[in-house]
Amino acid sequence: MAQGIPDKIMSNTTLIKDLADVAKDAALLQGVLMRIHETPNSSELVTYAPFTLFPTPVPKAVFFQALAVQTHYNTLVDKISQDPDFLEEALASTIAVDDFTARLFRIHQQILKEGRSQSIVLGLNRSDYMLDQGDDGSSSLKQIEINTFAASFGGLSSRTPDVHRHVLKVAGQLEESRRILDNNPAAGLAKAVAKAWELYGSERAVVMFLVEEVPRKPFPICFSQHFVLNVHLYDSLFSDDQEVAVVYFRNGYMPENYISEKTWDARLLMERSLAVKCPDISTHLAGTKKVQQVLASPGVLEKFFPDQPQIVEQIRATFAGLYTLDMGPEGEKTVAMALAAPDRFVLKPQREGGGNNIYGSEICQVLQGVKESTERMAYILMDKIHPNPVQNYLLRRDGPLKISNCLSELGVFGTYVRQGKDMVMNECVGHLLRTKSSEHSDGGVAAGVAVLDNPLLV
């Protein structure tokens, strides 16, 4: 492991077993926890959330590049959410073929027609990146996506640095333990929610978390949770007779979250209310894959940052190649390019939550079926990023203790609060590193593929 953990430690099986036991105990003590059911009908248990035995080396330059650009991404998302003409043009082809995005867009149109009821906007974002390995051995930061909805793991990533520091100290790697930075996105996320609550202006009002009936995410997320039982509206939003100042959506980004017309009605009801929504419907749409692809088109970033070429350059430097599949010559070119070399690309549908992307020969199967149809407009194509694999041990409950070739994804948390035209807060509040075995193409921690990690700055 270059500039990381010495090979003599990585290959010492007795020491690795001892360190794994130390790491698991440390994770339990630090609260790196998740709920599980051993069988569908069994009692709920608590165990450690999956994580790496060692932190993963990350070059300082690209790490701090990711932190530095986050406030610009916050501004960009907010500007997009305030530009209905851009959203309509960017999403026109997608909403023509993707019913889920179309229904979200109809709520957006309804709110525009009626007028926004709340001038306070709260954004809790996470921009995700991988390091693209160049032929010369250099690494460049390339964005996978920006999450404007339910940007998770702020809580657990606040607790993992001490776990890896302890493991490294026990392994005799004191200098390396000092290269793990403090990280507390939970505090930053909570601060932004508190600011939105304060601006709402009612001391009796609560923050409401809209979550799954049986939460599957590791905990703690960030803050205390109010589970939603009944929601009704009298201009202000009320849940169980408590006035709601802020609605934080942990749920609602996948089609299966909307099981009936009543759930769609509830989303519209909340959007119409005086509560601050995180995200509101326009910010939800700003985080779609299609918007990400359109932003990479020439001249688009300049629209949002006129006379600010340095910001445009900072953001654009993080873009991977993104290509439209709309009907027309440009889309035809994209289809031909993907079919000729599918291993160079990732095919992305307009879905969040991990496990949705399409790779390799499956790209050919999907595109062959839709290449002459408008159905292809439900996807975008992206250059496949090629990070340098690193060896590590992935610690999962009841999983084998074996060395794996691993790939990592760096997430950076950003928060902003706007009231009317005034940006009250715009901050980068922390980071998240997730690592998975290179045998898996897609999927995050919640999907059971990736595990929590920490960057070891080199």
C-alpha positions as CSV (number, residue, x, y, z in Angstrom):
1,M,0.0,0.0,0.0
2,A,1.9,3.0,-1.3
3,Q,2.6,5.6,1.5
4,G,0.0,3.8,3.6
5,I,0.2,0.6,5.7
6,P,3.4,-1.4,5.4
7,D,3.2,-4.7,3.6
8,K,4.7,-6.5,6.6
9,I,1.6,-5.5,8.6
10,M,-0.8,-6.3,5.8
11,S,0.6,-9.8,5.3
12,N,0.9,-10.7,9.0
13,T,-2.2,-12.9,9.5
14,T,-1.9,-13.2,13.2
15,L,-1.6,-9.4,13.7
16,I,-4.4,-8.8,11.2
17,K,-6.8,-11.0,13.2
18,D,-5.8,-9.2,16.5
19,L,-6.3,-5.8,14.8
20,A,-9.7,-6.8,13.4
21,D,-10.9,-7.6,17.0
22,V,-9.5,-4.3,18.2
23,A,-11.2,-2.5,15.4
24,K,-14.6,-4.1,16.0
25,D,-14.4,-3.3,19.7
26,A,-13.5,0.3,18.9
27,A,-16.3,0.6,16.4
28,L,-18.8,-0.6,19.0
29,L,-17.4,1.8,21.6
30,Q,-17.5,4.8,19.2
31,G,-21.1,4.2,18.1
32,V,-20.4,3.0,14.6
33,L,-23.6,1.0,14.7
34,M,-26.4,-0.3,12.5
35,R,-29.6,-2.2,13.1
36,I,-30.1,-5.6,11.6
37,H,-32.6,-8.5,11.6
38,E,-30.9,-12.0,11.3
39,T,-34.1,-13.3,9.8
40,P,-37.2,-11.5,8.6
41,N,-39.2,-12.3,11.8
42,S,-36.3,-12.1,14.3
43,S,-35.8,-9.5,16.9
44,E,-33.8,-6.4,16.0
45,L,-30.1,-6.5,16.8
46,V,-27.4,-3.8,16.9
47,T,-23.9,-4.5,15.6
48,Y,-21.1,-2.5,14.1
49,A,-21.6,-0.9,10.7
50,P,-19.2,-2.4,8.1
51,F,-15.9,-0.6,7.7
52,T,-12.3,-1.1,6.5
53,L,-9.6,-2.3,8.9
54,F,-7.2,0.4,7.7
55,P,-7.8,3.9,6.3
56,T,-7.2,4.3,2.5
57,P,-4.4,6.5,1.1
58,V,-5.8,9.6,-0.6
59,P,-3.6,12.3,-2.2
60,K,-3.8,15.6,-0.3
61,A,-4.1,17.7,-3.4
62,V,-7.3,16.0,-4.7
63,F,-8.8,15.7,-1.2
64,F,-8.5,19.4,-0.6
65,Q,-9.7,20.2,-4.1
66,A,-12.9,18.3,-3.3
67,L,-13.4,20.3,-0.1
68,A,-12.6,23.7,-1.8
69,V,-15.2,23.3,-4.6
70,Q,-18.1,22.2,-2.4
71,T,-19.4,25.7,-1.6
72,H,-19.5,26.4,-5.3
73,Y,-21.5,23.2,-5.9
74,N,-23.9,24.4,-3.1
75,T,-24.3,27.7,-4.9
76,L,-24.8,25.9,-8.3
77,V,-27.5,23.7,-6.9
78,D,-29.3,26.6,-5.4
79,K,-29.1,28.7,-8.6
80,I,-30.5,25.8,-10.6
81,S,-33.4,25.3,-8.2
82,Q,-34.3,29.0,-8.8
83,D,-34.3,28.7,-12.6
84,P,-37.5,27.1,-13.7
85,D,-36.8,27.7,-17.4
86,F,-33.5,25.8,-17.1
87,L,-35.1,22.9,-15.3
88,E,-37.9,22.6,-17.8
89,E,-35.5,22.7,-20.8
90,A,-33.0,20.3,-19.1
91,L,-35.6,17.8,-18.1
92,A,-37.9,18.0,-21.1
93,S,-36.7,14.7,-22.7
94,T,-36.5,12.9,-19.4
95,I,-40.1,13.7,-18.3
96,A,-41.4,12.6,-21.6
97,V,-40.3,9.0,-21.0
98,D,-39.7,8.6,-17.2
99,D,-43.0,8.7,-15.2
100,F,-41.4,9.1,-11.8
101,T,-39.4,12.2,-12.8
102,A,-42.5,13.5,-14.7
103,R,-44.6,13.3,-11.6
104,L,-42.0,15.1,-9.5
105,F,-41.9,17.8,-12.2
106,R,-45.7,18.2,-12.2
107,I,-45.5,19.0,-8.4
108,H,-42.8,21.5,-9.2
109,Q,-45.0,23.1,-11.8
110,Q,-47.9,23.2,-9.4
111,I,-45.8,25.0,-6.8
112,L,-44.6,27.5,-9.4
113,K,-48.2,28.1,-10.4
114,E,-49.4,28.6,-6.9
115,G,-46.4,30.5,-5.7
116,R,-43.8,29.3,-3.2
117,S,-45.1,29.5,0.3
118,Q,-41.8,29.6,2.1
119,S,-38.8,31.8,1.2
120,I,-36.3,29.8,3.4
121,V,-34.4,27.2,1.5
122,L,-32.3,24.5,3.2
123,G,-29.8,22.4,1.3
124,L,-27.9,19.4,2.7
125,N,-25.8,18.0,-0.2
126,R,-23.1,15.5,-0.8
127,S,-21.0,15.5,-3.8
128,D,-19.4,12.1,-4.6
129,Y,-16.1,11.6,-6.5
130,M,-13.6,8.9,-7.5
131,L,-10.0,9.4,-8.4
132,D,-9.3,8.7,-12.1
133,Q,-5.8,7.2,-12.5
134,G,-3.9,8.6,-15.4
135,D,-1.3,6.8,-17.5
136,D,1.4,8.7,-15.8
137,G,0.3,7.6,-12.4
138,S,-1.4,10.9,-11.4
139,S,-4.9,11.0,-10.0
140,S,-7.6,13.5,-11.0
141,L,-10.8,14.2,-9.1
142,K,-14.0,13.2,-11.1
143,Q,-17.5,13.7,-9.9
144,I,-19.9,10.7,-9.8
145,E,-22.9,12.6,-8.8
146,I,-24.3,15.2,-6.4
147,N,-26.9,14.1,-3.9
148,T,-29.4,16.8,-3.1
149,F,-31.8,14.3,-1.4
150,A,-31.0,12.2,1.7
151,A,-27.3,12.7,1.6
152,S,-26.5,10.1,4.2
153,F,-23.8,8.9,6.6
154,G,-23.0,12.2,8.1
155,G,-23.4,10.7,11.5
156,L,-21.3,7.6,11.2
157,S,-18.5,9.3,9.2
158,S,-18.2,11.6,12.3
159,R,-17.3,8.6,14.4
160,T,-15.0,6.5,12.3
161,P,-11.7,8.7,12.5
162,D,-11.1,7.6,16.1
163,V,-11.6,4.0,15.2
164,H,-8.9,4.0,12.6
165,R,-6.6,6.2,14.7
166,H,-6.8,3.5,17.5
167,V,-6.1,0.7,15.1
168,L,-3.1,2.4,13.7
169,K,-1.7,3.2,17.1
170,V,-2.1,-0.5,18.2
171,A,-0.3,-1.5,14.9
172,G,2.5,0.9,15.8
173,Q,1.8,3.3,13.0
174,L,1.7,6.5,15.1
175,E,2.7,8.9,12.3
176,E,0.0,7.5,10.0
177,S,-2.6,7.9,12.8
178,R,-1.9,11.6,12.8
179,R,-2.7,11.9,9.1
180,I,-6.4,11.0,9.7
181,L,-8.2,14.3,9.9
182,D,-11.0,15.2,12.4
183,N,-14.3,14.9,10.6
184,N,-17.7,15.9,12.0
185,P,-20.3,16.4,9.2
186,A,-23.1,15.6,11.7
187,A,-22.4,18.8,13.5
188,G,-22.4,20.9,10.3
189,L,-25.6,19.3,9.0
190,A,-27.3,19.8,12.3
191,K,-26.2,23.5,12.4
192,A,-27.8,24.1,9.0
193,V,-31.1,22.5,10.1
194,A,-31.0,24.5,13.3
195,K,-30.5,27.7,11.3
196,A,-33.5,26.9,9.1
197,W,-35.6,26.1,12.2
198,E,-34.5,29.4,13.8
199,L,-35.4,31.5,10.7
200,Y,-38.8,29.8,10.6
201,G,-39.5,31.7,13.8
202,S,-41.6,29.4,16.0
203,E,-40.0,28.0,19.2
204,R,-42.7,25.4,19.6
205,A,-42.2,24.0,16.0
206,V,-40.3,20.8,15.5
207,V,-38.0,19.2,12.8
208,M,-39.8,16.3,11.2
209,F,-37.9,13.4,9.6
210,L,-39.7,11.6,6.9
211,V,-38.3,8.1,7.1
212,E,-39.1,4.5,6.1
213,E,-41.6,2.6,8.4
214,V,-38.7,0.3,9.3
215,P,-35.5,2.3,8.9
216,R,-32.8,0.2,7.1
217,K,-30.1,2.8,7.3
218,P,-27.3,2.6,9.9
219,F,-27.7,5.0,12.8
220,P,-27.3,7.6,14.1
221,I,-28.1,9.7,11.1
222,C,-27.5,13.1,12.5
223,F,-30.2,14.2,14.9
224,S,-33.2,13.0,16.8
225,Q,-35.9,11.7,14.5
226,H,-39.7,12.4,14.6
227,F,-41.5,9.5,12.9
228,V,-44.4,10.6,10.8
229,L,-47.8,9.1,11.6
230,N,-50.3,11.7,10.4
231,V,-49.8,14.8,8.4
232,H,-52.3,17.6,7.9
233,L,-52.2,21.1,6.7
234,Y,-53.5,24.5,7.8
235,D,-51.0,26.7,5.9
236,S,-48.5,25.6,8.5
237,L,-47.6,21.9,8.5
238,F,-48.6,19.8,11.5
239,S,-47.6,16.2,12.5
240,D,-49.4,14.7,15.5
241,D,-50.6,18.2,16.4
242,Q,-47.1,19.6,16.5
243,E,-46.2,22.5,14.1
244,V,-43.4,21.5,11.7
245,A,-40.7,24.0,11.0
246,V,-38.5,21.8,8.8
247,V,-39.2,18.6,6.9
248,Y,-36.1,16.6,6.3
249,F,-36.7,13.9,3.6
250,R,-34.9,10.7,4.3
251,N,-37.4,8.9,2.1
252,G,-39.0,9.9,-1.2
253,Y,-36.3,9.6,-3.8
254,M,-37.3,6.3,-5.3
255,P,-40.5,5.3,-7.1
256,E,-41.2,2.5,-4.6
257,N,-41.5,5.2,-1.9
258,Y,-44.7,6.4,-3.6
259,I,-47.0,3.4,-3.1
260,S,-50.3,5.1,-3.7
261,E,-51.9,8.3,-4.9
262,K,-52.1,9.3,-1.2
263,T,-48.3,9.3,-0.9
264,W,-48.1,11.6,-4.0
265,D,-50.8,13.8,-2.4
266,A,-48.7,13.9,0.8
267,R,-45.6,15.1,-1.1
268,L,-47.6,17.9,-2.7
269,L,-49.2,18.8,0.6
270,M,-45.8,19.2,2.2
271,E,-44.4,21.2,-0.7
272,R,-47.4,23.6,-0.4
273,S,-46.9,24.1,3.4
274,L,-45.0,26.8,5.2
275,A,-42.5,24.3,6.5
276,V,-38.9,24.5,5.2
277,K,-38.4,21.4,2.9
278,C,-35.0,19.7,2.6
279,P,-34.9,19.3,-0.3
280,D,-37.8,21.3,-1.8
281,I,-39.1,19.9,-5.0
282,S,-37.0,22.1,-7.3
283,T,-33.8,21.2,-5.4
284,H,-34.8,17.5,-5.7
285,L,-35.0,18.0,-9.5
286,A,-31.7,19.9,-9.6
287,G,-30.0,16.7,-8.4
288,T,-31.1,14.5,-11.2
289,K,-28.7,12.7,-13.5
290,K,-30.1,14.5,-16.5
291,V,-29.3,17.9,-15.0
292,Q,-25.8,16.7,-14.2
293,Q,-25.3,15.7,-17.9
294,V,-26.7,19.0,-19.2
295,L,-24.4,21.0,-16.8
296,A,-21.4,19.4,-18.6
297,S,-22.4,20.9,-21.9
298,P,-20.4,23.8,-23.2
299,G,-21.4,27.2,-22.0
300,V,-23.9,26.0,-19.4
301,L,-21.9,26.6,-16.2
302,E,-21.2,30.1,-17.5
303,K,-24.9,30.9,-17.4
304,F,-24.9,30.3,-13.6
305,F,-21.5,32.0,-12.9
306,P,-21.3,34.9,-15.3
307,D,-18.0,36.8,-15.1
308,Q,-16.6,34.1,-12.6
309,P,-14.3,32.0,-14.8
310,Q,-12.3,30.7,-11.9
311,I,-15.4,29.1,-10.3
312,V,-16.4,27.7,-13.6
313,E,-13.0,26.2,-14.0
314,Q,-13.0,24.7,-10.5
315,I,-16.3,23.0,-11.1
316,R,-15.7,21.9,-14.6
317,A,-12.3,20.3,-13.6
318,T,-14.3,17.7,-11.6
319,F,-16.6,16.7,-14.5
320,A,-16.2,13.3,-16.1
321,G,-17.4,12.9,-19.7
322,L,-21.2,13.0,-19.8
323,Y,-23.3,12.4,-22.9
324,T,-26.9,12.8,-23.9
325,L,-29.1,10.0,-25.2
326,D,-31.8,12.3,-26.5
327,M,-33.2,11.7,-29.9
328,G,-31.2,13.4,-32.7
329,P,-27.6,13.3,-34.1
330,E,-25.9,13.9,-30.8
331,G,-27.8,11.0,-29.1
332,E,-27.1,8.8,-32.1
333,K,-23.4,9.5,-31.7
334,T,-23.6,8.6,-28.0
335,V,-25.4,5.3,-28.7
336,A,-22.8,4.3,-31.4
337,M,-19.9,5.2,-29.0
338,A,-21.3,3.2,-26.2
339,L,-22.0,0.1,-28.3
340,A,-18.5,0.2,-29.8
341,A,-16.7,0.3,-26.4
342,P,-19.2,-0.4,-23.6
343,D,-16.4,-1.0,-21.0
344,R,-15.4,2.7,-21.3
345,F,-18.8,3.9,-20.0
346,V,-21.5,3.7,-17.3
347,L,-25.2,3.9,-18.3
348,K,-27.2,5.7,-15.7
349,P,-31.0,5.8,-15.3
350,Q,-32.7,8.7,-13.4
351,R,-32.6,6.8,-10.1
352,E,-31.0,7.4,-6.7
353,G,-30.1,5.1,-3.9
354,G,-27.3,3.0,-5.4
355,G,-27.3,-0.2,-7.4
356,N,-29.0,1.2,-10.5
357,N,-26.1,1.8,-12.9
358,I,-25.4,-0.4,-15.9
359,Y,-22.0,-1.6,-17.0
360,G,-20.1,-3.6,-19.6
361,S,-22.1,-6.0,-21.8
362,E,-25.3,-5.0,-20.1
363,I,-25.0,-1.6,-21.6
364,C,-25.2,-3.2,-25.1
365,Q,-28.2,-5.3,-24.0
366,V,-30.1,-2.2,-22.8
367,L,-29.1,0.1,-25.7
368,Q,-29.8,-2.5,-28.4
369,G,-33.3,-2.7,-27.0
370,V,-34.0,1.1,-26.8
371,K,-31.6,2.7,-29.4
372,E,-34.4,3.4,-31.9
373,S,-36.9,4.4,-29.2
374,T,-37.5,7.5,-27.0
375,E,-37.0,5.2,-24.0
376,R,-33.3,5.7,-24.3
377,M,-33.9,9.3,-23.1
378,A,-34.5,8.0,-19.6
379,Y,-30.7,7.4,-19.4
380,I,-27.4,9.3,-19.6
381,L,-24.0,8.0,-20.5
382,M,-20.9,8.8,-18.5
383,D,-17.2,8.0,-18.9
384,K,-16.2,5.1,-16.6
385,I,-13.7,6.3,-14.0
386,H,-10.6,4.2,-13.3
387,P,-9.3,4.5,-9.8
388,N,-6.2,2.7,-8.6
389,P,-7.1,-0.4,-6.6
390,V,-5.8,-0.5,-3.0
391,Q,-5.5,-3.6,-0.8
392,N,-7.5,-3.6,2.4
393,Y,-9.6,-5.8,4.7
394,L,-13.4,-5.2,4.8
395,L,-14.9,-5.9,8.2
396,R,-18.5,-7.1,8.1
397,R,-20.4,-9.0,10.7
398,D,-19.9,-12.7,10.1
399,G,-17.9,-11.9,6.9
400,P,-14.5,-13.6,6.2
401,L,-11.4,-11.8,7.2
402,K,-9.5,-11.7,3.8
403,I,-7.5,-9.1,1.9
404,S,-9.4,-7.6,-1.0
405,N,-8.6,-5.3,-4.0
406,C,-10.6,-2.2,-3.2
407,L,-11.9,0.9,-4.8
408,S,-13.0,4.0,-2.9
409,E,-15.4,6.9,-3.4
410,L,-15.0,10.2,-1.6
411,G,-18.1,12.2,-0.6
412,V,-18.0,15.8,0.5
413,F,-20.9,17.3,2.6
414,G,-22.1,20.8,1.9
415,T,-24.8,22.9,3.6
416,Y,-26.6,26.1,2.7
417,V,-29.5,28.2,4.0
418,R,-31.0,30.9,1.9
419,Q,-33.8,33.3,3.0
420,G,-35.2,35.1,0.0
421,K,-32.3,36.4,-1.9
422,D,-29.9,36.3,1.0
423,M,-27.5,33.4,1.4
424,V,-27.4,33.1,5.1
425,M,-25.0,30.0,5.2
426,N,-22.9,28.2,2.7
427,E,-20.4,25.8,4.1
428,C,-18.4,22.6,3.4
429,V,-19.0,20.6,6.6
430,G,-17.0,17.3,6.2
431,H,-16.3,14.2,4.2
432,L,-17.2,10.6,3.8
433,L,-15.0,7.8,2.3
434,R,-16.7,4.6,1.2
435,T,-14.8,1.5,0.0
436,K,-15.8,-1.7,-1.8
437,S,-14.2,-4.7,-3.3
438,S,-13.3,-4.1,-7.0
439,E,-15.4,-7.1,-8.0
440,H,-18.5,-4.9,-7.4
441,S,-19.4,-2.3,-10.0
442,D,-22.1,-0.5,-8.1
443,G,-23.8,-0.1,-4.7
444,G,-23.1,1.7,-1.5
445,V,-23.1,1.0,2.2
446,A,-26.8,0.8,2.6
447,A,-26.9,-1.7,-0.3
448,G,-24.5,-4.0,1.5
449,V,-21.6,-3.5,-1.0
450,A,-19.5,-0.7,0.2
451,V,-18.1,-0.1,3.8
452,L,-17.1,3.0,5.8
453,D,-13.6,4.2,5.5
454,N,-11.3,7.2,6.3
455,P,-8.8,9.0,4.0
456,L,-5.2,8.6,5.0
457,L,-3.7,11.8,3.5
458,V,-0.5,11.2,1.5
